[in-house]
Amino acid sequence: MNKITFYAARSLTASLILIAALAPSGVYAHGGATGIVKERMDAMSAMADAMEVMGDMVKGKRPLKREAFVDGSNVVAEHSAEITGLFPEGSSGGKSDALSKLWQQWGQFEAMAKRTQNEADKLGELSGNSGDNRSLKVQFIKLGKSCKSCHTDYRKKKKEKH
């Protein structure tokens, strides 16, 4: 075996090992959830990722970049606008973390989703302006509280999860 063939084979082997290691993470994401439950879990994960990036900036763990707040607030606003459609009646079983009282208190859930969307929109507006960073951070905290209130009321606690 010449050197080129050896390095090509080694590179291919390393690539296949990496693919094999990463492939199951997509298949088993969210504990094997499927259908609408997986769709809403994916939406929640996208919002959580955006909030984490912005939160690290607010905490000073990353440099504050306004464009990241514009992008992050857009992700949260877009998913918040569609989130009620991802909770059709009867979708609480299986791998869902949603509590059944969500459907019993549907009007309140809709209002909370709208409030989260509005807070995200406000953050997006502040992010696009050249205002001070303090107001940006204050609005981010308001958005975080809005997200948390819905989770507190309508998501299973860690110990209740499957």
Disulfide bonds with the S-S distance in Angstrom:
none
